[in-house]
């Protein structure tokens, strides 16, 4: 589905303002109106940074979420939330995030909250701005839930979550969202030890009701908790199976990997639009516009500009705001330099 040449966007998350993190430590001192005001101000800060940078397609920065997916478990019935990580000290790693016990049938009678996020973003963003929402996919969400006798493995948990995520996507698109990213970084992180065809099938069944009604992308990376990967950081185990993804766009993490396996985007581009991460969110080297221009020109060896979007490798939530601001501005400027030469 061709679009404007070299579209610039973000994955979803954006750094929290410092005052929002401070407010989060004092939620019991705030009333509901105070909390909503703080939330709207934080979303506007994220929107403002993206608009000032000149990004084409923006998000709400996931300012209402604790991490890109960890907040969703609070919406699920049938879970006993584990708020105590297995390890508290030492270098931060994924074992410092809690896992939740299944105590009943998994359900989300109130939805997952993404519709409210979308409506808030739409009310705050200037008219005519291209907007998108992001929803974690069921396989990624399953990663923080302990299997039990009724849901004996991660695939069973994924199957239980699949209709929940699908319903959220349907509600989101019905509300007017026409660009949505279904984030599945766990699919790419664990594809070397899972059946990739099975992962593709689960993804396609998740998006099936909205695949003809919205522009659906998916983000495939190797993890970014505290700026650290969790997967093997190779796309080879996913292909050719992942060419069967029913998404309009497939986004790959490239900048942090020195553009290894970039040739894959040629094959992906025959079936999908391609999103390429040209900004390394795991590094505090701030890419210059010239760096970005060089990286985009490398991508154009394999895919037409009308099928290419560029963004950071992952969400920016783990990156300091000052760096995120400059990285986005330079990304947009680098894209402009290439567009003007086409």
C-alpha positions, 0 to 999 in steps of 0.5 A: 500500500504505497504512501508518501515517500520515506514516511517518518514515524515512531514505534509508539512509546516516548519518554515520560516527562520527569514530573509525570514520573514524580506524580506517579509516586504520589497517585494516592495524593491525586484525585481522578481529575488531577490524574486525568489532567496530568495524563493529558499534559503528558500526552500533549508534551509527547505530541508537541515533541513529535510535531516540533520534530516534524514527524509525519505519523505520531502517537500519544507516546504511550504516556498512560502506560507503564512500559509498552505492555505491562499496564495491560495486565491490570485490565485482565480478569483471571489474573493475580498480579505479581507486583514483586519481581524475582530480583530487585538489585544488580544490572536491570534485566527482564527478570526484574519484571513481575510475572502473573498467576492465572487464577481463572478464565482470562477476560477483559470485560472493560477492554484494554484501555487503548480506545480511551488512549486513542480518543484522548490523542485525537482530542489533543492533536491538531486537525489534519495530523496523521495519528496511529495507535499501538497495541501489544499482540497476544504472544508478547502479552503472554510472556508475563503470564505463568502457564497453569493446568488450564493454560499449559504453555505460552501458546495456550496463553496466547490463544486465550489472549488472542480474542481479547486483543482482537476485540480491542482492535475492532473497537479501536478501528470502529472509533475511527483509528485507521493506522494501528501497530500490533507490536510483537517483539516477542515473536522476533525475540523467540522465533529461533525456538518457536514454530514461526508458522504458528506465530504468523497464524496467531498474528493473522487471526488477531488482526483478521477483523480489521485487516481490510479496514485499517492500515496495520503494521507490526513491529519486530525487534529484540527487546529494549527493557532498560536499553537491553535486548533479550533475543538473539538479534537475528531475523533469519529464523523468521523468514520466509515464514514471516512473509506470510504476515497479513500486516500492511507494514513490517518494521525491523530494528536495524540501526542498533545492528549496523543494518545487518540483514538489510537485504531482507527488506527487498523480499519483504517489500515485494509483499508489504510496506517496510518500516526500518529503524534508522535511529538507535534507541540503545545508544546516546550517540545522536545521529546526525541528519547526514547519518540518517540520509546515508542510512535511508539511501542504503535502504533505497537500494532494496525498496522503493521510497513509496514503500519505505517508512523510517523510525527509531528502532524501538519505542523511545521510552527507555531513552532520555527525552533530550536525546529523543527530541534531537534524534527525532529532529535529525531523523526527519531532517535526514529524510527531507534531504533524501526526499528532495533529491528524488 
